[in-house]
Amino acid sequence: MLLDCSTLLQPGAVSLDVSVPDRDTAIRYATGLLKNDPAVLDLDGFTESVLAREHLHSTALPVGVAFPHTRKSMVQNVVLSALRLKPAVSFEGVMVHLIFVIGSPTNRTADHLSVLAWLAKKMADAALLNQLLNVETPEGFCELLAAPTS
C-alpha cells in the first residue's frame, strides 16, 4: 500500500511564525507539535532521536528548509509536523525558515523515504515555498502542501 503523503500533515501539527533562539529549540518545538498524536508512543524519546540524527548531519537545504527525521519504534505510524520560523535560525550556517519533522517506525523505510522525496519535490517549487512562507493559517498551510504539484 502506497502512503498518501498529502494527508499526513494536519493543522494541529503546524505552527506559524514562531521565534526560537536556535536549531535544537526549533526541533523540540516542532516535535512537541506531535504530543497529541496517538502514533507517537514516546515523545521525549522521539525528540531526542530526531535531535541526535540532526547532530550527525544537518538536514537543511539551501532554500531555507530542513527535514529533521528519525526511524524509531517510538512511533507506530508515519508522523509529520511543520514549523515556520520568524526569524530564521541557523542549521550549521544555513538559515532555515521552515522545518518539517518526520517520524517513521523502523519497519516503514519505504514510507519514510517517500515522505522525504515528496517534501523535497514540494520545496523545489519556488512559488509553493513562497506561498508556504506567507500563508496565514495552519489550515491554509496544509492545503497548499497537499495540493498537486505541477
NORLINLIN-V321699 format. One record per pair of residues at least 4 apart in sequence whose C-alpha atoms are under 8 Angstrom apart, sorted by the first residue. I is the first residue (numbers start at 0). J is the second residue. Records with the same first field share a line. If there is no record, write none. Layout:
I = J + J
This chain:
1 = 110
2 = 110 + 113
3 = 7
4 = 113 + 114 + 117 + 145
5 = 144 + 145 + 146
6 = 145
7 = 77 + 78 + 79
8 = 12 + 13 + 78 + 79 + 80 + 81 + 141
9 = 13 + 80 + 138 + 141
10 = 137 + 138 + 140 + 141
11 = 32 + 137
12 = 32 + 33 + 79 + 80 + 81
13 = 32 + 80 + 81 + 82 + 137 + 140
14 = 29 + 32 + 81 + 82 + 83 + 137
15 = 82 + 83 + 84 + 135 + 136 + 137
16 = 82 + 83 + 84 + 85 + 86
17 = 82 + 83 + 84 + 85 + 86
18 = 84 + 85 + 86
19 = 24 + 25 + 84 + 88
20 = 24 + 25 + 88
21 = 25 + 88 + 89
22 = 26 + 88 + 89 + 90
23 = 27 + 50
24 = 28
25 = 29 + 82
26 = 30 + 46 + 49 + 50 + 67 + 98 + 100
27 = 31 + 46
28 = 32 + 82
29 = 33 + 80 + 81 + 82 + 98 + 99 + 100
30 = 34 + 42 + 45 + 46 + 80 + 100
31 = 42 + 46
32 = 80
33 = 39 + 42 + 78 + 79 + 80
34 = 39 + 42
35 = 39
38 = 74 + 75 + 76 + 77 + 78
39 = 45 + 73 + 74 + 75 + 76 + 78
40 = 73 + 74 + 75
41 = 45 + 73 + 74
42 = 46 + 73
43 = 47
44 = 48 + 73
45 = 49 + 69 + 71 + 73 + 74 + 102
46 = 50
47 = 51
48 = 52 + 69 + 71
49 = 53 + 67 + 68 + 69
50 = 54 + 67
51 = 55
52 = 56 + 67 + 68 + 69
53 = 57 + 58 + 67 + 68
57 = 65 + 67 + 90 + 91
58 = 65 + 66 + 67
59 = 63 + 64 + 65 + 66 + 90 + 93 + 95
60 = 64 + 65 + 93
61 = 93
62 = 95 + 122
63 = 93 + 94 + 95 + 96 + 97
64 = 95 + 96 + 97 + 98 + 99 + 122
65 = 95 + 97 + 98 + 99
66 = 98 + 99 + 100 + 101 + 115
67 = 98 + 99 + 100 + 101
68 = 100 + 101 + 102
69 = 101 + 102 + 103
70 = 102 + 103 + 104 + 105 + 107 + 108 + 111
71 = 102 + 103 + 104 + 105
72 = 103 + 104 + 105
73 = 104
74 = 78 + 102 + 103 + 104
75 = 103 + 104
76 = 102 + 103 + 104
77 = 101 + 102 + 103 + 104 + 107 + 110 + 111
78 = 100 + 101 + 102 + 103
79 = 99 + 100 + 101 + 102
80 = 99 + 100 + 101
81 = 97 + 98 + 99 + 100
82 = 97 + 98 + 99
83 = 96 + 97 + 98 + 132
84 = 88 + 95 + 96 + 97 + 98
85 = 96
86 = 96
87 = 94 + 95 + 96
88 = 93 + 94 + 95 + 96
89 = 93 + 94 + 95
90 = 94 + 95
96 = 132
97 = 132
101 = 111 + 114
102 = 111
103 = 107 + 108 + 110 + 111
104 = 108
107 = 111
108 = 112
109 = 113
110 = 114
111 = 115
112 = 116
113 = 117
114 = 118
115 = 119
116 = 120
117 = 121
118 = 122
119 = 123
120 = 124
121 = 127 + 128 + 144 + 148
122 = 127 + 128
123 = 128
124 = 128 + 148
125 = 129
126 = 130
127 = 131 + 143 + 144
128 = 132
129 = 133
130 = 134 + 143
131 = 140 + 143 + 144
134 = 139 + 140
135 = 139 + 140
136 = 140
137 = 141
138 = 142
139 = 143
140 = 144
141 = 145
142 = 146
